[in-house]
Amino acid sequence: MSRKRVDLLLENCTIEAVAAEGNALCHVDGIVVFVDFAVPGDVVDIQVTKKKKNYMEGFVRRLVKPSPHRLEPLCPHFGVCGGCRWQPLPYEMQLQAKRQQVEDQLVRIGHLNVPEIRPTLPSEKTEYYRNKLEFSASSSRWILDGENPDALSDAERAGLGFHVGKFFDKVLDIRDCHLQAEPSNAIRLFIKKFCLDNGLPFYNIRENEGYFRNMFVRTTQDGQIMLILCFAYDEKNSREALLNALLKEFPGITSLYYVINGKKNDSIQDLSPVLYSGSDAIYEKMEGLSFKIGPKSFYQTNSAQAYRLYSVAREFAALNGNELVYDLYTGTGTIAQFVSSKARKVIGIEYVPEAIADAWENTRSNGITNCDFYAGDMKDILTPSFIQKHGRPDVIILDPPRAGIHPDVARVILDAAPRRIVYVSCNPASQARDLAVLCSRYKIEDVQPVDMFPHTMHVENVVALSLIGQ
């Protein structure tokens, strides 16, 4: 399906650098041009899609001369699926670009006083590293360039894959994804074939009609598999036919759930998954600890790299065994338990009650006795009275959502004045904003970018702060 175009073609442009949001950039007549799916050193013709006074945006209409750095994308869906935009970029250049992203946000834009930023910590795996993927079904998939929509049958129009960027109602049918190890691809392809062969209609989110909506595949490093299927309405015979066929074809499925979702969005956080077969959870292991992962649990999606991320956070906390640690936005308590052996006590706070229930279960199964957990909105739980009751923290570790922390939370942290703060973030921009507030009383001591998502522009960043004048 063609993109909307501005009637302007820029010819023989040399791509200069990697830019924000996974784009690359060049300059034409002094104006910066942002372009998709390009590599520094490429010479390209750019079809402009947006023209403003100070910048333009576009895409590669023709690759005139490839960069000597350019690699062949490993995925057959590259260029249409926007999930792994940096596949043509050598991994070392990806790591450098992520470090630069952190430096831009903290130093160039945030004007923070930062020591030399460490090189980005690479992921041990650059393919098949994700432990969770969601695939959406659509009765009206994304039509590829060269396809004639009028010549496609209903079955050929059906797709099961990823949403196309900027189009909430379009799904790119995926044949082979390199993000999650098998049997992820095999399960998805089996479900698609079964639905088409047995007349189970795919969902149409625009019309809010159809039966099979979406699916989640969760895996662990030792091969456990959780599968969650979502249906638009309750139709027992069709549902059980599909679920039973899956169990027969993939007897290794550890945990099989289904969800009935009649809403106009695909989220299941406010719904109740029903266990159809197997265990109610799968379990990931890390440094002798076991963590329960339920159908709605948060767990870092790159399991191997999560261990390295948490190791950095523990190193930056500089614990000696006598500290009271607050772990804010604790999720299922992974960081809290990971540092608990080095602390006197750890208090974890998290918004999602189900996650806190998992955290308590994890501590019991791991034999940990020095962790307490509390559920609720952070700005409502973390108050001066809470600190007065539970004790002033010596160290605070926080790993908030992309939006960062609420101003009320920042004020309570500053008033509590822990000797050290470790701020883990998936969004260096909101992290820089929050650090500017915290730096009224704190000094940034160390910065470590961590690559959790190879071939994407996303970067996790860990910052260590110490109280000034302690």
N, C-alpha and C positions, 0 to 999 in steps of 0.2 A: 504494500500500500504506500503510495507516494507521500512524501512530506510536503507541507506548504512551503512555497519558495518565494523569495524576493527576486525580482528580475535583475540579479546582479551576479556575475560570475567573476571571481578573482583568480587569475591564472598564474601559474609558476610561482607559487608562494612557498617559501622555505619555513618549515615549522622550527621554532626557536627553543621552546621549553614546554615542560609540563605545567599546567595551570590548575586552578582550583576546580572542585567538583568533577575531577577525572578528565577534564578537557586538556587540550594543548593550545598553544597560542603562537601567533606570528604578528608582525606589524605590516600594514599596508598604508603608505602615505601618512605615516605617523599615528595611525589609528590601530588599536589592538583588535585582533580578530581571534575569537575563540572557536575552536573546531573540535568535533567529535572524532574519536578513534584514530588519532594521528600520533606520530612518534617524532621527537626532535631529530631533525636532519631530513625528514621527508620533504620532497618537493611535490606540491599538490595544487590542483585546481579546486577552489572552494566555492560551493554554491551557498550564497548568503541567504539565511532564513530570517534574520533580524538585523535591522540597521538603525543604530542610535547615533547621537551626536559624538559620543566618545568611544564607542566600541561597536563591533559587529559580531554576530554569531553565524555559524554555518556548518556544513558537513563536507567531507571529501567527495567531490564529484568524480575526480580522476586522480589516481596516484601516478604522477608523472615520473618520479624517480624515488624509489624507496630509500629510506635512511639505512646506512650500514648497520645501525643498531636494531632495525626492525626484525622481529621474529614472526614466524608463521603462527597465527592463532591456533590453539589446540582444539577449540570447540567449533563444531559445524554451525552453531547458531550465532557466532560472533558477528557483531555489526547490526543485528536485529534485536537480540536479547541484550539489554544494557547492563547485565549483572556483573560481568567481568571485563570491564572496558580496557584494562591495561594489559591484556594478553600479549599484544605485539611488543610490549616494553620489557626489556631484560629485567630480571628480578632485582639486580643490584640498583638499577635506575629507579625502580619502584620504591625501594627502601630509601634512597636518597630523596625522592620526591616527598615521601611521607615525613621524613625529618624536616624538610624544608617547609612543609605545611604547618608543622608544629612551631617552627621558628617564626614563620610569618604571623601566625595568630598571637603568639606570646610576646614577640619582640617588635616586629614591624608594625603590627596593628595595635597590639595591647600595650606597647611601651613599658613592658615589665623588665625589671633587672634580673636577668637570667644567666646562670653560669653556662659554660659551653654544653650544648645539648648532646647527649650521647647518640651514637649511630643507632638507627632503628634496629630493634631486636628481630631478626628474621624468623619466619615460621619454618618449622622443620619440614612441613608438608606444604606444597604449593598447589597440589591437586588433591581432591577427595578428602578435604580437611574438615568439612562441616559435619556436625552431628545432628543437625535439624534442617529440614527443608519443607516448605509448603508449596503445593501445586494446586492450581485452580482449574476447574473445568469450565468450558464455555461451549455453548451450541453455535456460537458465531465467532470463531477464532480470528486472529490476525491473518489477513491475506497477504501473502508474500508478493514482491515484485515479480511480474511474469505470469502470475496465476490469473485465470479468468474466473471471477466469482460466480458468474452465471452458469459456468460449466461444472461447478462443484455440486456433488450430492450432499444431502444432509449429513451423512457420515463423514464425508471429506471436509465439511465445514466445522466439525467438532474438534476441539483441542483440549489438551490437558498439559498444563505447563505453568509458565510464569506470566504475570501481568506485564504488558508492554508499557514502558514509561510514559506518563502523561495521559494514558487512556485507561480509565478505571474499568471499562467494559470489554477490553480486548485482551485476549490471552494468546501468547505464542506457544504453539504446540511444540513440545520438546521431545526429541528422539533420544538424545544422549547428553547427559549433564555430567561434567567433570568435578562437581562440587562435593558429592557425597558418594561413598563407596557402595558397591553392590551389596545387597540386592535392590538398592533404591530405584535405579532405572528399570529393572525387571518388574518390580512391583507396580510402578506407575504404568508401564506399557501393558501389563496384564489387566489392570483395572480398566484402562481405556478400551481394550479389545472386548472384555467381558461386557461392559456397559453397552457398547455398540452392537455386539452379537445378540444381546438379550433384551434390547429395547429399553434400556434404562436411560432416559433422556438427560443430557447434560444441562446444567443450569444456565440461564440467561439473566445476568444481573440487572441489565437495563429493563427487561420486561418482568423481572421477579417471577420467573417460571422455570420449570425443569426440576429434576430430582437430585442428581448427584452434583454436589457443589465444589468441594475441595478436600484435600487430604494432607496430612502431616506425616512425615517419616522422621523418627528420632532413633539414633543409634549410639552405641558406646564403643569404646576402643577394643573391648573384648568380644564384640559381635552381637550384643543384645539389640533387639529391634522392637520399637514401639510404633504401631501404625494407628492413626486416627482418621476415620472417614466421616465426612460431614454430608448430611442429606437435608434437603429443603423441607421435607415433610415425612411423617411417620407412615411408612409402607413396609410392613414386616416381611412379607414374602420376598420382595425384591432385595431388601436389605440383607436378609439372612442368606439368600442365594449367593450374593456377592461375597459376604463375609466367610461363608463356608468354603466357597471356591478358593478364596485366598489362603485359608488355613490348610487346605489340601495341597495347593501349589507351593506354598512357602511354609512348611511345618516348623521352620526355625523362628517364626514370629514369636517373640517373648510376650508381647502385650498388645491386644487388639481392642480398640475402643471405637464407638461410633457416637456421633452428636446429631441431634435434630436441630436445625437452625432455620427458622422461618423469617429471620430478620433480613434487612436489605444490605447487610455488610457481613463479611466472612469471619469476623472475630469470634472466638469461642471463649474469651475470658469471662464473660458474664453468663455462660451456659454450663451445663453439667454433663460432661462426657460419661458415657455408659460403658462399663467394662463388659465386653462380649466374651473374651477368652483370654486365658493366661494370667500372668502376674499383673497387679495393679500399677507396677512401676518397673523401670529399669534402673540400674545402678552404675554410676561412674566411679572409678577409683583414682585417688590422687595421694601419693606419698603415704600409703597405708590407711588412708581414710576412704570411706565409702559414702557416696552422696546419692540420695534418692531423687529420681527424676520422674515426676508424674506428668499427665497429659498437659497441664497448664504451668508446670514449673519453669522458672528461668534458670538456664545454665549456659555458661559461655559456649558459643557454637563451634569454637575450635578447641576441642578438649586438650590436645597436647600443648597448644600454645597458652591455654588458660593456666596450666601449671607454671609456665615461665612468667606469665603476667603476675600471678599471685606471689611468686618467689621474689619478684622485684618489689612488690608492695611490702612484703615482710622485711626485705632488706632495708628499704627506706624507713620502715617504722623503728628500726634500731632497738628492738626490745631486749631487755635483760632478765625478764622473768618476774619483775615486781610491778608491772604497770597495769592500770585499769584502762582497757581499750574500748572505745566506742566504734562499732562498725556500722556506719550509716548506709541505708539502702542495701541491706545485707542479703536480700534475695532469699535463697534457701540456706544461707549461713555458710557458704563455702569459704569466703575469706576469713570469717570469724573463727571457724574451726581450724582453718589452715594455720592461723597465727596463735591459736589458743595454747599450744604447748610452750610458747615463748612468753606468755603473759600470765599475770595473776588472775585476771578475770576479763571476759569479753562480753559486752552488751551489744546485741544486734537489733536494729530497728528497720522495719520494712512495711510498705503500704499493703501488700497483698497477704491476706490472712492465710490462704492456702500455702504460700511460700514459708510463712512462719511455722505452720504445722509441720511441713517437711523439715524445716531446720531443727525443730525439737526432736523429731524422729531420727534425724541424722546424728544428733549429738548422743542420743541414747544408744544407737547401734554402734557408734564409734567409741563409746565409753568415756565421753568427754563430760566433765562435771563442772567446768568453770565458765560456761556460756549461758547467758540469759537472753531471751528474745521477746520483742514487743512489736505488735502489729498496729498500724495506724498511719495517718498522714504525717509525714516527717515534721512539718511545722506545728502540728498539734501535739505530737508526742515529745519532741525534743524541746523542752521548755526549761526555764530556770528552776522551776519546782521539781522537774524530773531529775535534773542534775543534782539538786540539793538532796533529793531522796536517795539516788543511786550512787552518788559520788562524782567528784570532778575528774574527768578523764585525763590521763597522762598523755595518751595518743588517740587521735581520731583518724580513722580510715574511712573515706567516703568514695562511693562509686555510683553517682547519681545517674538518672536518665539523661538523654541528649540535651534536654533543656537546661540542665544544670540545677543549682540549688536555689531555693526560695530566699529572698532577702531576710526573712525572719530567721531562717536556719543559719544564715551567715552571721547574723547578729549574736545568736546564742553561742555559736562556735567561738566567736571573738571574745565574748564575755567569759566563757569557760576557760579560755586561754590554755589549752593543752600545750605541752612542751613541743610536740611534733604533730604535724598533719600530713597525711598521705592522701593525695587527691588523684583518684583513678577516673579517667574520662574517655568516652568514645567520641567526644566532640570538642576539639581544642578551642573552638571559638567561644562556646559557653564557658569552658574551663578558664580561658583567659579573662573573661568578664568577672568570674567569681574570684579568681586569684587577685585581681586588682583590688577587690574589697578586702580579702584576707591579708594582703600585703601591707595594710595599715598597721599591723602588729607582727607580721611574719616576714621572714626572709626565705626566698626560694634557694634551696641548696642543691637540688639535683633534678634532672629531667630525663626521662627514658621513654621514647616512643617504642611501641610494641606493635608488630604487624600481626593482627588477628585474621585479616582477610586478604590474602594474596590476590593479585590481579584486579583489585578494586582500589578506589581512592581513600577508603576508610582507614583510620589509624586510631589505635588506643594510645593514651599517653598517661604516664605516671609522674607526678610531681611531688617532691619532698619539701616540706616547709618546716622551719624551726622558729620558735618564739624569740623575738628580738629582746636582748637584754637578760635572757635567762641565765 
